[in-house]
Amino acid sequence: MASVQIQGVKKNFAGTQVIRGVDIDIEDGQFAVLVGPSGCGKSTLLRMLAGLEEITEGQIRIGGKVVNDVAPKERDIAMVFQNYALYPHMTVYDNMAFSLILAKKDQADIKQRVAKASAILGLDQLLQRYPRQLSGGQRQRVAMGRAIVRDPQVFLFDEPLSNLDAKLRVQMRAEIKALHQRLRTTSVYVTHDQIEAMTMADLIVVMNEGRVEQRGRPLDLYDRPDNLFVAGFIGSPAMNFIPGVLRHGADGGHVEFSGGARLPVPRTAGGAGGDGQRVIYGVRPEHLSIAAEGRGLKTQVVVVEPTGANTEVHTQFDNTEVIAVFRERHELMPGDAVYLEPDIARAHLFDAESGKVLRQ
């Protein structure tokens, strides 16, 4: 196992900068997830860590050693790809053993390592099958087994679940997390799915346009986003953003919205911001509750989506969509007027121009 340090890393493609000075510290044994929209640079960063892309500027260290000019096979890493990358003409056993054979390991050692990995992943009965005879989930287990047998310092995962159906993704997500808890090998995992990031990571790194927007533990990012991008990317359904104007006063301050509606300043904002400043009021759908007439924001119901455990209600406030999620069951119909009130202890305030959070 080993720590990973990414220090001031930049990457240019044909004069275009796609990684813009990234700094990330991943502790020994940590499960770090790089998450962000398509094109944000997360897969490029992973490929630089693996040695499959050259670094334009900066340093990458694995176990304290600078690996910028170290060949991929000498970095002591193992990578699990999106498309499994299994050899179709080889059995499961041969696929898992292949890297060890190339490394000229002893046959007894190879058998022991493959047996151990197959037992961990439940592949014992599949060792003589070929990839074409396996389901998508079984192929992904084989790909992970091939990585495990190498006993690397670092595991790298490049969107390994994106080719699986929804139910199998949930199952494999739990299996990968359980595997990490068992092996405690430092892992770097790339995904565009924030649910995967939230459920699997010790450390989440949110990327956008080649930069790190915020890093931290999953619930820290969820509860204390630094800016509009992180607040909108982490959480499903996404945080509601309602534009308004900040007003300071004897009431402790409030935000005015079009039509004269107002809400108290979130407690997280305190006295931050200036009077008359254009702001974005952010509140997560599950932090809204139905209020008595005349309180909160008067909205009109557009769509009601019962999911069983929760009811998701899409409403319209002025020209802004506001989504509320209720554990309770409410008899609401499209066209109904409903007053929504935020939990001001959990709401957020952002500067409309910079997108940065206003915080005490």
C-alpha positions in Angstrom: 0.0 0.0 0.0 1.1 3.6 -0.6 0.0 7.2 -0.4 -0.5 9.1 -3.7 0.4 12.8 -4.1 -0.6 14.8 -7.2 1.2 18.1 -7.1 0.6 21.0 -9.5 -0.2 18.7 -12.3 -1.1 20.1 -15.7 -1.8 18.5 -19.1 -1.9 20.1 -22.5 -3.3 18.5 -25.7 -2.2 20.3 -28.9 -1.8 23.6 -27.0 -5.1 23.3 -25.1 -4.9 22.9 -21.3 -7.2 20.1 -20.1 -5.7 19.7 -16.6 -5.1 23.1 -14.9 -2.9 22.6 -11.9 -4.3 19.9 -9.8 -3.2 19.1 -6.2 -4.6 16.0 -4.5 -3.2 14.1 -1.5 -4.5 10.5 -1.1 -3.6 8.8 2.2 -2.3 5.2 2.4 -5.3 2.8 2.3 -7.8 5.5 1.3 -10.5 5.1 -1.3 -10.6 8.3 -3.3 -13.2 9.0 -6.0 -12.6 11.5 -8.8 -16.1 12.7 -9.9 -17.3 15.3 -12.3 -19.1 15.7 -15.7 -17.8 14.3 -18.9 -14.8 16.2 -20.2 -13.8 17.5 -16.7 -10.4 15.8 -16.9 -10.8 13.0 -14.3 -10.0 10.1 -16.7 -7.0 12.0 -18.1 -5.7 12.5 -14.6 -6.2 8.7 -13.8 -4.3 7.8 -17.0 -1.4 10.1 -16.0 -1.4 8.4 -12.6 -1.2 5.1 -14.4 1.6 6.3 -16.7 -0.6 6.0 -19.9 -0.4 9.8 -20.5 2.6 12.1 -20.1 2.5 14.9 -17.6 3.0 18.4 -19.0 3.9 20.0 -15.7 3.9 19.0 -12.0 4.7 15.8 -10.1 3.0 12.5 -9.2 4.3 10.5 -6.3 3.4 6.9 -5.3 4.6 5.8 -2.0 6.8 9.0 -1.8 8.5 8.2 -5.1 8.2 10.5 -8.1 6.9 8.4 -11.0 6.7 11.0 -13.8 9.2 9.1 -15.9 8.5 5.6 -14.5 7.0 3.1 -17.0 3.5 1.9 -16.2 4.5 -1.7 -15.5 7.1 -0.4 -12.9 4.7 1.8 -11.0 3.2 -1.1 -9.0 -0.4 -0.2 -9.8 -3.2 -2.3 -11.2 -6.0 -0.8 -13.3 -9.6 -2.0 -13.8 -11.1 -0.7 -17.0 -14.6 0.3 -18.1 -14.7 -2.4 -20.8 -13.1 -5.1 -18.7 -10.3 -5.6 -21.2 -10.3 -9.4 -20.9 -8.5 -11.7 -23.3 -11.4 -13.5 -25.1 -9.3 -16.6 -26.0 -8.2 -17.2 -22.4 -10.0 -18.8 -19.6 -10.8 -16.9 -16.4 -7.9 -18.6 -14.7 -5.5 -17.6 -17.5 -6.8 -14.0 -17.6 -6.1 -13.7 -13.9 -2.7 -15.4 -14.1 -1.4 -13.7 -17.2 0.4 -10.7 -15.6 2.1 -13.1 -13.1 3.2 -15.4 -15.9 4.7 -12.4 -17.7 6.5 -11.4 -14.4 7.9 -15.0 -14.4 6.4 -15.8 -11.0 6.6 -19.4 -9.6 3.7 -21.6 -10.7 2.8 -22.5 -7.1 2.8 -18.8 -6.2 0.5 -18.1 -9.3 -1.9 -20.8 -8.3 -2.1 -19.6 -4.7 -2.7 -15.9 -5.7 -5.4 -16.8 -8.2 -7.1 -19.2 -5.7 -7.1 -16.4 -3.1 -8.5 -13.8 -5.4 -11.1 -16.1 -6.9 -12.3 -17.1 -3.4 -12.6 -13.4 -2.4 -14.6 -12.7 -5.6 -16.7 -15.9 -5.7 -15.1 -17.0 -9.0 -14.1 -20.5 -7.9 -16.6 -22.2 -10.2 -15.8 -20.1 -13.2 -12.1 -20.5 -13.6 -12.3 -22.7 -16.7 -14.9 -20.6 -18.5 -14.2 -18.0 -21.2 -15.3 -14.3 -21.0 -18.0 -14.9 -23.6 -19.6 -17.4 -21.2 -19.8 -14.8 -18.4 -22.3 -12.1 -17.5 -21.3 -8.5 -17.3 -21.0 -8.7 -13.5 -18.9 -11.8 -13.6 -16.6 -10.3 -16.2 -16.1 -7.3 -14.0 -15.2 -9.6 -11.1 -12.6 -11.3 -13.3 -11.1 -7.9 -14.2 -10.9 -7.0 -10.5 -9.4 -10.5 -9.8 -6.7 -9.8 -12.4 -5.8 -6.6 -10.5 -5.9 -8.3 -7.0 -3.5 -11.1 -7.9 -0.8 -8.5 -8.6 -1.0 -7.2 -5.0 -0.3 -3.7 -6.1 0.4 -0.6 -4.1 -2.5 1.2 -5.7 -5.7 0.1 -7.5 -7.0 2.4 -10.3 -10.7 2.1 -11.4 -11.8 3.8 -14.7 -15.6 4.0 -14.6 -15.8 0.2 -14.0 -19.6 0.0 -13.6 -20.8 2.1 -16.4 -21.5 -0.9 -18.7 -23.7 -2.7 -16.1 -27.5 -2.4 -15.7 -28.8 -0.3 -12.7 -29.4 -3.3 -10.3 -26.1 -4.9 -11.0 -24.3 -1.5 -10.6 -25.7 -1.2 -7.0 -24.6 -4.8 -6.3 -21.1 -4.3 -7.7 -20.8 -1.0 -5.9 -21.3 -2.7 -2.6 -18.9 -5.5 -3.6 -16.1 -3.1 -4.5 -16.5 -1.2 -1.2 -16.4 -4.5 0.8 -13.3 -5.5 -1.2 -11.6 -2.3 -0.3 -12.5 -2.7 3.4 -11.0 -6.1 3.3 -7.8 -5.4 1.4 -7.2 -1.7 2.5 -5.3 -1.0 -0.7 -5.1 2.6 -1.7 -7.6 3.1 -4.5 -8.4 5.8 -7.0 -11.8 5.5 -8.7 -13.2 7.6 -11.5 -16.9 8.1 -12.2 -19.4 10.6 -13.4 -22.0 9.2 -11.1 -22.2 11.2 -7.8 -24.2 8.4 -6.1 -21.2 6.0 -6.7 -19.0 8.7 -5.3 -21.1 9.3 -2.2 -21.6 5.7 -1.3 -18.1 4.4 -1.9 -15.5 7.1 -1.1 -13.5 8.0 1.9 -12.4 11.1 -0.1 -14.3 12.7 -2.9 -12.6 15.0 -5.4 -15.1 17.1 -7.4 -13.6 18.2 -10.8 -14.8 20.6 -13.4 -13.0 21.9 -16.5 -9.6 20.5 -15.4 -9.7 21.9 -11.9 -10.5 20.6 -8.5 -13.6 22.4 -7.2 -13.6 20.8 -3.8 -12.3 17.8 -2.0 -13.4 16.2 1.3 -15.4 13.4 2.9 -18.8 12.7 1.2 -21.1 14.2 3.9 -18.8 17.2 4.3 -19.3 18.0 0.6 -23.0 17.3 0.8 -23.5 19.5 3.9 -20.9 22.2 3.2 -20.5 22.8 -0.5 -18.0 25.5 -1.4 -19.8 26.7 -4.5 -22.8 26.4 -6.8 -21.1 23.7 -9.0 -20.4 21.3 -6.1 -23.8 22.0 -4.5 -25.6 21.2 -7.8 -23.5 18.2 -8.6 -23.6 16.4 -5.3 -27.0 15.2 -4.3 -30.0 13.6 -6.1 -32.4 15.3 -6.8 -30.1 18.3 -7.1 -30.2 21.2 -4.8 -32.7 23.9 -5.6 -31.3 27.3 -6.6 -33.5 30.3 -6.3 -32.2 33.8 -7.3 -32.9 36.7 -4.9 -31.4 39.8 -3.2 -29.8 39.8 0.2 -31.2 42.3 2.7 -29.7 43.1 6.2 -32.0 44.3 8.9 -33.2 44.0 12.5 -34.7 40.6 11.7 -31.2 39.2 11.2 -31.4 39.5 7.5 -33.5 37.9 4.8 -33.5 37.2 1.0 -36.1 38.9 -1.2 -37.4 37.1 -4.3 -39.5 38.4 -7.2 -43.1 39.0 -6.3 -42.1 40.2 -2.8 -41.6 36.7 -1.2 -38.8 36.5 1.4 -37.0 33.9 3.4 -34.7 34.2 6.4 -31.0 34.2 5.7 -29.7 30.6 6.2 -27.9 30.1 9.5 -24.8 29.0 7.6 -24.5 32.4 6.0 -24.8 34.5 9.2 -23.8 38.1 8.5 -21.9 37.3 5.3 -22.6 39.3 2.2 -23.6 42.9 1.6 -27.0 44.5 1.6 -28.5 44.5 -1.9 -26.1 41.8 -3.1 -27.5 39.4 -5.7 -27.5 35.9 -4.3 -28.7 32.4 -4.9 -30.7 30.7 -2.2 -29.8 27.0 -2.1 -31.9 24.3 -0.4 -32.0 20.6 -0.9 -35.3 19.0 -1.8 -35.4 17.0 1.4 -34.9 20.1 3.5 -38.2 21.6 2.4 -41.5 21.2 4.2 -45.1 22.2 3.6 -45.9 25.4 5.5 -49.1 27.2 6.5 -50.6 29.6 3.9 -48.6 32.8 3.8 -45.3 31.3 5.0 -42.3 30.4 2.9 -42.6 30.4 -0.9 -45.9 30.0 -2.7 -45.4 27.5 -5.4 -47.6 25.6 -7.9 -47.4 21.9 -8.2 -46.4 20.7 -11.7 -45.6 17.0 -11.3 -46.0 14.5 -8.4 -43.8 11.4 -8.5 -44.5 8.8 -5.8 -41.5 6.4 -5.4 -42.8 4.4 -2.5 -40.6 5.5 0.4 -40.7 9.1 -0.7 -42.8 11.5 -2.8 -41.0 13.8 -5.2 -43.0 17.0 -5.9 -41.9 19.3 -8.8 -43.2 22.8 -8.3 -42.9 26.2 -10.0 -42.0 29.4 -8.2 -42.0 32.4 -10.5 -39.8 31.1 -13.3 -37.8 28.7 -11.2 -38.4 25.0 -10.7 -38.4 24.0 -7.0 -38.3 20.2 -6.1 -39.4 18.9 -2.7 -39.0 15.4 -1.4 -41.3 14.3 1.4 -41.2 11.1 3.5 -44.9 11.8 4.4 -47.6 11.2 1.9 -49.4 14.3 0.8 -52.5 14.5 -1.4 -51.2 16.9 -4.0 -52.3 17.3 -7.6 -50.8 19.3 -10.6 -52.1 22.9 -10.3 -52.4 22.9 -6.5 -50.8 25.9 -4.7 -48.4 24.7 -1.9 -46.3 26.8 0.4 -42.8 25.5 0.9 -40.6 26.4 3.8 -36.8 25.6 4.0 -34.9 24.4 7.1 -32.8 27.5 7.5 -30.2 25.5 9.5 -29.5 23.4 6.4 -30.0 26.0 3.6 -27.1 27.8 1.9 -26.5 31.2 0.3 -24.2 31.7 -2.7 -23.0 34.9 -4.4 -24.8 35.1 -7.7 -21.8 36.5 -9.6 -18.9 34.3 -8.4 -20.9 31.2 -7.4 -19.0 31.0 -4.1 -20.8 30.1 -0.9 -21.4 32.9 1.6 -20.4 31.5 5.0 -19.8 32.8 8.5 
